[in-house]
Amino acid sequence: MNIQHNFSLSIYFSTAVVAGLAFALATGQARGGDSFAPVSAAMQECIANQEAAGVVALIATPKKIIHLEADGLSDIAAKTPMRPDTICRIASMTKLFTATAVMMLQEEGKLSVDDPVAKYLPELGDLKTTDGKTPKLTLRHLLTHTAGMSEGTRAQYRTAHCLADVIPFYVGKPLGFEPGSKWEYCQSGINTLGRIVEIVSGQSFPDFLQKRIFDPLGMKDTTFYLRPEQLPRLAKIYQRIDGKLQDDPFDPKGPSPTDHRRFPAPNSGLFSTAPDFARFCQMILNQGKLDGKRYLKPKTVKLMTSIQTGDLKTGFTEGNGWGLGWCVVRRPQGITAMLSPGTCGHGGGFGTQAWIDPAKRVIYILMYQRSNFPDNADDSEVRQAFQTTAADSLGFKFKH
């Protein structure tokens, strides 16, 4: 990177820091000051190394945000600074809200995670394994990615305008294995759960999430469909090729973020911000309650965020199990070395991450937009740098 570009980035780093302070003062959320300087330095180094164009890093406790800072750019060509409230595509982190919706309905007695999928979608009742068996496929299998369902194609999904349009993509396709016998990440299973939420609740999936989670929690920028006035805050997605960031073709070729004709994908369709997502994570860390309002019972949160997959090997990094929709750290190592056993969370395909450490009572949230990771987004250089320096700054001891 040349000197002139370094100088330009330093200006935007400073602008973003000032913006972060202004945002914190306006919203009553604390920034970490010098105690989190190593976190800021690490994020700026990742940006200088073109691991990301811009990053929002957030650290929170059960009651408050203790560090919130934006560094770098949300749009390189336009030289738009990353802001604390920059909007990102959170991709698979959407799955956490889908799981939460299912658990809310279970608490109300409207469904059970051990119900057969066919109870709500009879057309999926005759799914067979490759050897011709018709096993009992349950909501629990869908939540834990142990269903073995086949996926729809990209071309099929482009034709879908609602969740009812999606279910036929899975009808009649073989199951890859006996449900419950293996872990295999399954987008179709999560999308099926979203449709079941609609059937059971009598509401559209977006309306259910809006009325039951987003509005009550004050998550004003979390949505399947952005409003036009939110578009200037949407970060661009970049890919890293030969060590340099380039525009990702997903951005110009994808449907408009404001287009309601896109089906609301329960597996990956949400936009959000770091402060918004922190509200959700604080509710989970507080065992289902935030600001005096209860969203879930403590036993429901424990069930959802505890390993439900036995000894099956799960996840995209080593040492993890799976809860009901949530990845759960079983044995901390590598990218999770600084986290406690029982830490739960999820990543998104464009680099976003959210992890709740219940033992240390801390939340780590990372927002940036990048594709084509060497392995997967959960094992990124940016996540490693963020979580390591954050844990160090908080005084947590772990093996680097």
C-alpha positions in Angstrom: 0.0 0.0 0.0 1.5 3.4 -1.0 2.1 6.3 1.4 -0.7 8.4 -0.1 -3.2 5.6 0.3 -2.0 5.1 3.9 -2.5 8.8 4.6 -6.0 8.7 3.1 -7.0 5.7 5.2 -5.7 7.4 8.4 -8.0 10.3 7.7 -11.0 7.9 7.4 -9.9 6.0 10.5 -10.0 9.4 12.4 -13.3 10.3 10.9 -14.8 6.9 11.9 -13.4 7.2 15.5 -15.1 10.7 15.8 -18.3 9.2 14.4 -18.2 6.4 16.9 -17.8 8.8 19.8 -20.7 10.9 18.5 -22.9 7.9 18.1 -22.0 6.7 21.6 -22.8 10.1 23.2 -26.0 10.3 21.3 -27.2 6.9 22.3 -25.7 6.6 25.8 -23.5 3.8 24.8 -19.9 3.7 26.2 -16.8 3.5 24.1 -13.8 1.7 25.6 -11.2 4.5 25.3 -7.5 3.6 25.6 -8.2 0.3 27.2 -9.3 -1.0 23.9 -6.6 0.7 21.8 -5.2 -2.7 20.8 -8.5 -3.7 19.3 -8.6 -0.6 17.2 -5.0 -1.1 16.2 -5.7 -4.7 15.2 -8.7 -3.7 13.1 -6.7 -1.0 11.3 -3.9 -3.4 10.6 -6.5 -5.8 9.0 -7.7 -3.0 6.9 -4.2 -1.9 5.9 -3.5 -5.6 4.9 -6.7 -5.5 2.8 -8.4 -8.3 4.8 -11.4 -5.9 5.0 -12.4 -2.5 3.6 -13.9 -1.4 6.9 -14.9 -2.9 10.2 -17.2 -2.2 13.1 -16.1 -3.9 16.3 -18.4 -4.1 19.4 -17.9 -5.5 22.8 -20.7 -5.6 25.3 -21.7 -6.8 28.8 -25.2 -7.9 29.8 -26.2 -4.2 30.4 -24.1 -2.0 28.2 -21.8 -1.6 25.2 -18.3 -1.0 26.5 -16.5 -0.7 23.1 -17.9 0.4 19.8 -15.7 1.6 17.0 -15.8 1.8 13.2 -12.6 1.8 11.1 -11.9 2.1 7.4 -14.4 2.4 4.6 -17.8 1.0 3.8 -17.3 2.0 0.1 -13.8 2.3 -1.2 -14.6 4.1 -4.5 -16.8 6.6 -2.8 -14.5 6.9 0.2 -17.4 6.5 2.5 -16.2 6.0 6.1 -17.5 3.0 8.0 -19.9 4.1 10.8 -20.9 2.5 14.0 -24.4 2.1 12.5 -23.2 0.9 9.1 -25.7 -1.7 7.8 -24.3 -5.1 6.8 -25.7 -8.2 5.2 -25.5 -10.6 8.1 -26.2 -13.7 6.0 -26.3 -16.9 8.1 -26.6 -15.0 11.4 -30.2 -14.7 10.3 -30.6 -18.3 11.5 -30.4 -17.2 15.1 -33.6 -15.2 14.7 -35.3 -18.1 13.0 -34.4 -20.4 15.9 -35.6 -17.8 18.4 -39.0 -17.5 16.6 -39.4 -21.3 16.7 -38.6 -21.4 20.4 -41.1 -18.6 21.1 -43.8 -20.6 19.5 -42.8 -23.7 21.5 -43.1 -21.7 24.7 -46.7 -20.8 23.7 -47.5 -24.4 23.1 -48.1 -23.9 19.4 -45.5 -26.3 18.3 -42.8 -28.6 19.6 -39.3 -29.1 18.3 -39.9 -32.8 18.3 -43.0 -32.5 16.0 -42.6 -34.1 12.6 -42.2 -31.6 9.8 -45.0 -33.3 8.0 -47.5 -32.1 10.7 -47.1 -28.6 9.3 -46.0 -29.4 5.7 -47.5 -32.7 4.6 -45.8 -32.4 1.2 -42.5 -33.0 3.0 -43.9 -36.1 4.8 -42.6 -38.7 2.3 -39.0 -37.6 2.0 -36.8 -40.7 1.7 -33.2 -41.6 2.2 -31.3 -42.9 -0.7 -31.9 -46.5 0.4 -35.7 -45.9 0.3 -36.5 -45.4 4.0 -38.9 -42.8 5.1 -37.6 -41.6 8.5 -39.3 -39.2 10.9 -38.0 -35.8 10.1 -38.5 -33.4 13.0 -38.1 -29.6 13.7 -35.2 -30.6 16.0 -33.4 -32.1 13.0 -33.9 -28.8 11.0 -32.6 -26.7 13.9 -29.5 -28.8 14.5 -28.5 -29.3 10.8 -29.0 -33.0 11.1 -31.9 -33.3 8.7 -30.0 -34.3 5.5 -32.4 -32.4 3.3 -31.5 -31.5 -0.3 -31.0 -27.9 -1.3 -32.8 -25.8 -3.9 -30.9 -24.3 -6.7 -29.9 -20.7 -7.1 -32.1 -20.5 -10.2 -35.0 -21.7 -8.2 -34.5 -19.3 -5.4 -34.5 -16.4 -7.9 -38.1 -17.3 -8.8 -39.3 -17.2 -5.2 -41.3 -14.3 -3.9 -42.4 -15.7 -0.5 -41.6 -18.7 1.7 -44.6 -20.7 0.3 -42.8 -20.6 -3.1 -39.7 -22.2 -1.6 -41.1 -25.4 -0.1 -41.8 -27.1 -3.5 -38.0 -26.9 -4.2 -37.5 -29.6 -1.5 -40.4 -31.9 -2.2 -39.5 -35.3 -3.5 -35.7 -34.8 -3.2 -33.8 -37.5 -1.3 -32.4 -37.1 2.2 -28.7 -37.4 2.2 -28.6 -39.6 5.4 -30.8 -40.8 8.2 -31.9 -37.7 10.2 -29.9 -37.2 13.4 -27.0 -39.5 12.3 -24.8 -36.8 10.8 -24.3 -33.0 10.9 -24.4 -31.2 7.5 -25.1 -27.5 7.2 -28.6 -27.3 5.7 -30.1 -24.1 4.3 -33.3 -25.8 3.2 -34.0 -27.0 6.7 -33.8 -23.4 8.1 -36.0 -22.1 5.3 -38.5 -24.8 6.1 -38.6 -23.6 9.7 -39.4 -20.1 8.6 -42.4 -21.3 6.6 -43.6 -23.3 9.6 -43.4 -20.2 11.7 -45.7 -18.5 9.2 -48.2 -21.5 9.3 -48.3 -21.7 13.0 -48.4 -18.0 13.8 -50.6 -16.9 11.0 -48.2 -14.0 10.2 -45.6 -13.6 7.5 -42.1 -14.4 8.7 -40.9 -10.8 8.4 -43.9 -9.6 10.4 -43.4 -12.1 13.1 -39.8 -11.1 13.6 -40.6 -7.4 13.4 -43.4 -7.6 16.0 -42.0 -10.1 18.4 -38.2 -9.4 18.3 -37.0 -6.3 16.3 -39.5 -3.7 17.4 -39.6 -4.7 21.1 -35.8 -4.8 21.3 -35.4 -1.5 19.5 -33.6 -3.1 16.5 -34.4 -0.3 14.1 -32.0 -1.3 11.3 -32.6 -5.0 11.3 -34.8 -6.0 8.3 -35.2 -8.2 5.2 -36.0 -5.1 3.2 -34.1 -1.8 3.6 -35.9 1.5 3.3 -34.5 3.9 0.7 -33.1 6.2 3.3 -31.1 3.4 4.8 -29.2 2.6 1.6 -26.4 5.1 2.1 -25.4 3.2 5.2 -25.2 -0.2 3.5 -21.6 -1.4 3.2 -20.4 -2.8 -0.1 -19.2 -6.4 -0.3 -15.6 -6.9 -1.4 -13.6 -10.0 -2.4 -9.8 -10.4 -1.9 -7.9 -11.5 -4.9 -4.1 -11.7 -5.0 -4.0 -9.7 -1.7 -6.1 -6.9 -2.9 -9.8 -6.0 -2.3 -12.0 -5.8 -5.4 -15.7 -5.3 -5.9 -17.7 -8.5 -5.3 -20.0 -9.3 -8.2 -22.8 -10.1 -5.7 -23.4 -6.4 -5.1 -24.4 -5.1 -8.6 -26.0 -8.4 -9.8 -28.1 -9.2 -6.8 -31.7 -7.9 -6.3 -32.1 -4.5 -4.8 -32.0 -4.5 -0.9 -35.3 -2.6 -1.0 -37.1 -5.1 -3.3 -40.0 -6.8 -1.5 -40.3 -9.3 -4.3 -37.3 -11.2 -2.8 -38.4 -14.0 -0.5 -37.5 -13.3 3.1 -34.8 -16.0 3.5 -34.8 -17.4 7.1 -31.4 -18.8 6.4 -29.6 -15.7 5.3 -31.7 -12.7 4.3 -31.4 -10.1 7.0 -29.6 -6.8 7.2 -28.4 -5.4 10.6 -26.0 -3.3 12.5 -23.6 -4.0 15.4 -25.6 -2.0 17.9 -28.9 -3.7 16.8 -27.4 -7.2 17.1 -25.9 -6.3 20.5 -29.5 -5.8 21.8 -30.4 -9.3 20.7 -27.3 -10.8 22.2 -27.8 -9.0 25.5 -31.3 -10.5 25.7 -29.8 -14.0 25.2 -27.0 -13.3 27.7 -29.6 -12.1 30.2 -31.4 -15.5 29.9 -34.2 -14.1 27.7 -34.9 -10.8 29.3 -33.8 -7.2 28.5 -34.9 -3.8 30.0 -37.6 -5.5 32.1 -39.2 -7.3 29.2 -39.1 -11.1 28.9 -38.8 -12.6 25.4 -37.8 -16.2 26.3 -37.8 -18.3 29.5 -34.3 -19.0 30.9 -34.8 -22.8 30.4 -35.6 -22.1 26.7 -32.4 -20.0 26.2 -30.4 -22.8 27.9 -32.0 -25.5 25.7 -31.4 -23.4 22.5 -27.7 -22.6 23.4 -26.7 -25.9 24.7 -25.2 -28.7 22.6 -28.0 -30.9 21.2 -25.9 -32.9 18.7 -24.2 -35.3 21.1 -20.7 -36.2 19.9 -21.3 -35.4 16.3 -18.6 -33.3 14.6 -20.2 -30.0 13.7 -19.4 -26.5 12.6 -16.8 -24.9 10.4 -14.0 -24.7 12.9 -12.8 -27.4 15.3 -14.2 -28.0 18.8 -17.8 -27.1 18.3 -21.2 -28.7 18.9 -24.6 -27.4 17.8 -27.6 -26.2 19.8 -31.1 -25.4 18.4 -29.9 -23.0 15.7 -26.8 -21.9 17.5 -23.2 -23.0 17.2 -21.8 -23.8 20.7 -18.1 -24.0 21.6 -17.4 -27.4 23.2 -13.6 -27.2 23.4 -12.0 -23.8 22.8 -9.1 -23.9 20.3 -7.7 -21.9 17.5 -10.2 -19.2 16.5 -12.2 -19.9 19.7 -9.2 -20.2 22.1 -10.2 -17.0 23.9 -13.8 -18.1 24.4 -15.2 -20.2 27.3 -16.8 -23.6 26.8 -20.5 -23.0 26.3 -19.9 -19.8 24.2 -22.7 -19.6 21.6 -23.1 -17.7 18.4 -23.0 -17.7 14.7 -21.1 -16.2 11.8 -22.3 -15.0 8.4 -20.8 -15.7 5.0 -19.7 -12.1 4.4 -17.5 -12.0 7.6 -20.0 -10.9 10.2 -19.7 -12.6 13.6 -21.5 -12.6 17.0 -20.5 -14.7 20.0 -21.8 -14.7 23.5 -19.5 -15.9 26.3 -21.8 -16.7 29.3 -19.0 -17.6 31.6 -17.2 -14.3 31.1 -20.4 -12.4 30.6 -19.2 -10.7 27.4 -20.4 -10.3 23.8 -18.2 -10.0 20.8 -19.7 -8.6 17.6 -17.9 -8.0 14.3 -19.4 -6.4 11.2 -17.7 -6.2 7.8 -18.4 -7.3 4.3 -16.0 -9.6 2.5 -16.4 -12.8 0.4 -14.1 -15.5 -0.9 -12.4 -16.5 2.4 -9.6 -19.1 2.0 -11.5 -21.5 4.2 -14.6 -20.0 5.7 -15.7 -16.7 7.3 -15.8 -18.2 10.8 -12.0 -18.7 10.6 -11.1 -15.3 9.3 -8.0 -13.2 10.1 -10.2 -10.3 11.1 -12.2 -12.4 13.6 -9.0 -13.8 15.1 -7.5 -10.4 15.5 -10.6 -8.9 17.0 -11.4 -11.7 19.5 -7.8 -12.0 20.6 -7.1 -8.4 21.3 -10.6 -7.9 22.8 -10.0 -10.8 25.3 -6.5 -9.4 26.1 -7.9 -6.0 26.7 -10.5 -7.4 29.0 -7.8 -9.2 31.0 -8.9 -12.7 30.1 -6.2 -15.4 30.3 -6.0 -17.9 27.5 -3.5 -19.7 25.4 -2.6 -17.7 22.3 
